[in-house]
Amino acid sequence: ALLAVYGWSVGTRYLINDDYQTLYTAWLQSIGKVPGRDYYLTSYYLLVDLLAPLFKVAKETWFPVYASRVVMLAVLGGNLVLLVRLARRLFNDNSPWLVPVVLLSSTTMLHRGLDIRPDLITNLFWLAILLVLESPSGLAPRLVLLAGAMLVLVILNRFKGALILPLVLVLQGHDLWLMGPSGWRRAPRAAAMITRRLP
């Protein structure tokens, strides 16, 4: 039933100021306008670059609005999948079943879940980073590089997304502390291996 509500909202929900701002900026980019020269841009969103091509597919139609909402619905679905996997890894096999119901039925998500904003994308990347860090081989060089690449995407998508980084570092340090001396030895070893692979 909740999935039907969100599917229905793709074609029927109202436009809010955030939707208008993102879509209007994407349209300006699609017609070749340059931020900082042709219009004022308070902060950069990666989402705008992703949505700009939609305005070239069907000009002067509502297609970009509906397509953008479908994109946000897909991002919301990705968040759900990662949340379920993270809950299963951190808690038990029963807790993941509660995640979709609690998230999708919350007032915040019902009213603002499909807003065309960068926040859901930022959340998607952070959940993926947490999954990498909480994996049994979380400090393997390839996974650390993957987490670093996703952190770059978080900052590109919206620089405020990096504000959670200190908390993540504290939690990761706590995990290493619980692992004892073996955990602290793994961190510099992984960093050294990554450094050797960089050009």
Secondary structure in CASP SS format (residue, H / E / C, confidence):
PFRMAT SS
TARGET T0000
AUTHOR 0000-0000-0000
METHOD secondary structure of the structure
MODEL  1
A C 1.00
L H 1.00
L H 1.00
A H 1.00
V H 1.00
Y H 1.00
G H 1.00
W H 1.00
S H 1.00
V H 1.00
G H 1.00
T H 1.00
R C 1.00
Y C 1.00
L C 1.00
I C 1.00
N H 1.00
D H 1.00
D H 1.00
Y H 1.00
Q H 1.00
T H 1.00
L H 1.00
Y H 1.00
T H 1.00
A H 1.00
W H 1.00
L H 1.00
Q H 1.00
S H 1.00
I C 1.00
G C 1.00
K C 1.00
V C 1.00
P E 1.00
G C 1.00
R C 1.00
D C 1.00
Y E 1.00
Y C 1.00
L C 1.00
T C 1.00
S C 1.00
Y C 1.00
Y C 1.00
L H 1.00
L H 1.00
V H 1.00
D H 1.00
L H 1.00
L H 1.00
A C 1.00
P C 1.00
L H 1.00
F H 1.00
K H 1.00
V H 1.00
A C 1.00
K C 1.00
E C 1.00
T C 1.00
W C 1.00
F H 1.00
P H 1.00
V H 1.00
Y H 1.00
A H 1.00
S H 1.00
R H 1.00
V H 1.00
V H 1.00
M H 1.00
L H 1.00
A H 1.00
V H 1.00
L H 1.00
G H 1.00
G H 1.00
N H 1.00
L H 1.00
V H 1.00
L H 1.00
L H 1.00
V H 1.00
R H 1.00
L H 1.00
A H 1.00
R H 1.00
R H 1.00
L H 1.00
F C 1.00
N C 1.00
D C 1.00
N C 1.00
S H 1.00
P H 1.00
W H 1.00
L H 1.00
V H 1.00
P H 1.00
V H 1.00
V H 1.00
L H 1.00
L H 1.00
S C 1.00
S C 1.00
T H 1.00
T H 1.00
M H 1.00
L H 1.00
H H 1.00
R H 1.00
G C 1.00
L C 1.00
D C 1.00
I C 1.00
R C 1.00
P C 1.00
D H 1.00
L H 1.00
I H 1.00
T H 1.00
N H 1.00
L H 1.00
F H 1.00
W H 1.00
L H 1.00
A H 1.00
I H 1.00
L H 1.00
L H 1.00
V H 1.00
L H 1.00
E C 1.00
S C 1.00
P C 1.00
S C 1.00
G C 1.00
L C 1.00
A C 1.00
P H 1.00
R H 1.00
L H 1.00
V H 1.00
L H 1.00
L H 1.00
A H 1.00
G H 1.00
A H 1.00
M H 1.00
L H 1.00
V H 1.00
L H 1.00
V H 1.00
I H 1.00
L H 1.00
N H 1.00
R C 1.00
F H 1.00
K H 1.00
G H 1.00
A H 1.00
L H 1.00
I H 1.00
L H 1.00
P H 1.00
L H 1.00
V H 1.00
L H 1.00
V H 1.00
L H 1.00
Q H 1.00
G H 1.00
H H 1.00
D H 1.00
L H 1.00
W H 1.00
L H 1.00
M H 1.00
G C 1.00
P H 1.00
S H 1.00
G H 1.00
W H 1.00
R H 1.00
R H 1.00
A H 1.00
P H 1.00
R H 1.00
A H 1.00
A H 1.00
A H 1.00
M H 1.00
I H 1.00
T H 1.00
R H 1.00
R H 1.00
L C 1.00
P C 1.00
END
